[in-house]
Amino acid sequence: MTMTAAAFRPVLYLKRSCPFCLKAVAFLAEAGQLDSVDLRAFWPGDEDEAPIRAALAPHLDKVTFPTLEVEPGRFIADSDAIVALYAQKAGLDPATAPFYQYVMAGPFRRLREAFAEQQELEKLRAQG
């Protein structure tokens, strides 16, 4: 009797305060695909952040979130590309997905505005 390796499950790496992570998760949830990935998430500064970043660093020019390990050693680090991949798998057009559109028009938009403001403040603080 031989043992076979367990089937690989895609891994979705998420930063819990990230608007782009919300975007990807909202679509996967609506498309019924969320249970087909393993989630690895952290809050900035918690004990899970450093190991997640260390695991991704060798595979990406810049570690960003969300990042999906599609297959061993192959990564997608772009929320639009992740949504497009799972839209194709599910046969669901994101433009016609009501919950996803709700998230994009409300919570995502507000989080993205706050995210952009925070980045600008950090840039100003670094300058001086």
N, C-alpha and C positions, 0 to 999 in steps of 0.2 A: 504494500500500500504506500503510495507516494503522497506527500503533502504538497498542496499548491499554495502559492502566495495569495493572500487575501486580495480581492479586487480593490484597485485604487479608487478612492472617492475624492472628487475635487475638494480643495480646501479654500474657503473664503476667509481672508484675513481682513478684519474690520477694526477701525478706531471708532469707539462709541460716540465721540463728539463730532464725527465727520459727516457733513451733509451728503457727500458723494457715496458714502457707505449706506446711508439711509436710502438713497435712490436705488442702489443695487438690491438691497434687501427687500425693499417695497415691491420691486418688480418680481423678484424670485418668489416672494410670498404669493403675490396675485397669480403668477403663472403656475403655481403648484409645484415649483422646483426647489423650494427652500430645504426640503428634507433630502434632497439629492446631493447636498454639499455638507461638509463638516465646517462649522463656524469656529474661528479662533479670534476672539475680540479682546480689546483692552480699553481702559480709560487712560488718557495721558497721565503718565507718572506712576501708574500702578505696577505691581510686580510682574505682570504679564507682558508689559510693553517691551522691555529689553530683549527677552528671548524671542519674541515675534520679530522684532526688527533684525536681530542677529540671524534668524533663520532666512529672512528674505534678502538681506544685504548681498550675499554672493550671487544672487540671480537677477538683480535689478540695478540699473545705473543710479536710480534714486528711489529709495523706499517711499512709496506713497500708498494711500488707501482709498478705496478697497483694492486688494490684490487677490486674484484667483489663481491658484495652482490648478491648471486645467488637467494636466497629466504630470507624472513625475518629471520635474525639471523644466516644465513649460508654464510660464506665468503670463497673466494679463493684468496690467496695473492701470486700468482705465474703466471707469464706471459705465460709460457709453458702450464700450466693447463687451463688457460683461452682460449688460442688458441685451445687447444685440445677439449675443451667443445664446442666451436663454430664451429670448423671443423666438429665435429660429427653432430651438429644440421644442418649445411648447406650441409653436404655431400661433403665437399671440402677438398682435401688433400693439406695441406700447401706447400708441396714440388712441387705441380703443379700449384700453384697460382702465376702468373707472377709478379704482383705488389708487393705482399708480399715478394717474393724472391728478387726483386729489392731493396726493403727497407732493407731487412736483409743483403744483400751483400754490400750495400753502406751506407746510412745514419745511420742505426742501428750500424753497425760495427764502424763507426767513433765516434758516440756518446758514445758507450760503451768504446772505448779506452780513450776518454776524461774523462768519468765518473770514470774509474779505476785510471787514473792519478790524478784526483782530490782527490779521497779517499786516495791515497798514500801520497799526499801532506798534507792532513789533519792529517793523522797518524803521519807523521814526525813533523808537527807543534805541535801536542799534546805532543810529546815526549820531545820537548825541546827547 
